[in-house]
């Protein structure tokens, strides 16, 4: 009887180990599929935002004087709030580069670096600061991004594709465009529910949220 009891206990122990390993394998497979799906969504969303950036770069809203207001900052800031810094740079920098390549080639290199840095700044502040108040990090991010955009285009116009006089004359238009983009992006993301939609799709997760998910999955395993 003692031998039979020991054999039965050993069988149960082996079955439990096999079940645990099987569950762990299934969890790993599900996590890999989830990562692959998230990666595919991120690539598609980045491509969509890049296309939107190119599209809105093709026209500008006339303003008093000789300036125009372009909507690209709205697209760039929304994408940067939702996406990671690398994807944000692709939307802001590469998307603006392509838009200018098609419609205004003289400024395409300036747009690459200026809007690229703008997008990275917005993304970094949105994801890595003020964990309890994400909107505050995004607000600071779009504000810093607006400053980067205005300074970048001032320097670009003054020393790359235009003159200092023209750069000074365009400062009010650059500030208006960057401010408009910052305000609209915050309203669209936080008041119109776009950021919540991105969260449900698994596109927007701050680093502390990812760590919590990993810790919970490890504890469940």
Protein Blocks (a to p, Z undefined) as FASTA:
>chain_A
ZZmmmmmmmmmmmmmmmmmmmmmmmmmmmmmmmmmmmmmmmmmmmmmmmmmmmmmmmpcc
ddehjbdcdfklmmmmmmmmmmcfklmmmmmmmmmmmmmmmmommlmmmmmmmmmmmmmm
mmmmmmmgokllmmlmmmmmmmmmmmmmmmmmmmmmmmmmmcfklmmmmmmmmmmmmmmm
mmmmmmmmmmnommmmmmmnopaccfklmmmmmmmmmmmZZ
